[in-house]
Amino acid sequence: MAQHAQLNNVDHHDLRVLQRFGAQYGDNVATVLTFPTEFGDVQREYPIFFRKDKTTGEYHSLVLLGFQEGENLFLEDGRWNAKYIPGMISRGPFLIGFQEQQAEGGLRREPVIHVDLDHPRLSRTEGQPLFLPKGGSTPYLEHMAKVLRAIHEGLEVQRAMFAAFTALDLIEPVKLDIQLSETEKYAVEGLNTIDQVKLSNLEGDALLRLHRSGFLQGAYLVAQSLSNVNSLMQVKQRRNLAGAAAASASH
């Protein structure tokens, strides 16, 4: 069970974070949330999709990591096999909390770093330290602060982005039918993407508004990212062949 606390250099002076990845750390997931603030980095290696929350009706962005529940094709021997790690993964045990602070004659909620003290990546003996011997933040913790800031800003930007996409009817449902062989098939449902025909047909005020809002580039990044589905399929096929070879060698 999560045990959240505001991070400080007194109670948590000796906390460290393990830089390993695996199912034991909760990384065996087929999708993870992403945000417009990292689309530029994400689209180079991952397919980006949208999913609609059945309860709220709101869209959120995600990256596809595998084709079935619990499958993350980027995990390999305790490493994350990609140049860029999505913010929701790289943040590890950290999250943004809020603290009321006196400012400009009134109280204002300010974001602060919280830590999940029960997170499996935390250690007191090994991994990346969070604080320097005299109490200052290490470069690692400063990097985590930037990751959390991007997530926080991304949440706000995302609402406006989906409002713009919805207004222009640019979101379309897509079903991924993945066939790796005659006997191995996967169907990934509940996903949405950018309607590339409608996007390319935008003109006039609609095109100008989307460009000025900064979301035109985001729409193209999502569309371009879909080619990464083929890369995922190739990784899956290599894993299958390696598994078959290992099984054959053991007999």
Buried (B, 14 or more C-beta within 10 A) or exposed (E): EEEBEEBEBEEBEEBBBBBBBBEEBEBBBBBBBBBBBBBEBBBBBBBBBBBBEEEEEEBBBBBBBBBEEEBBBBBBEEEBEBEBBBBBBBBBBBBBBEEEEEEEEEEEEEBBBBBBBEBBBBEEEEBBBBBEEEEEBBEBBEEBBEBBBBBBBBBEBBEEBBBBBEEBEBBEEBEBEBEBEEEEEBEBEEBBBBBBEBBEEBEEEBBEBBEEBEBBBBBBBBBBBBEBBEEBBEBBEEEEEEEEEEEEEEE
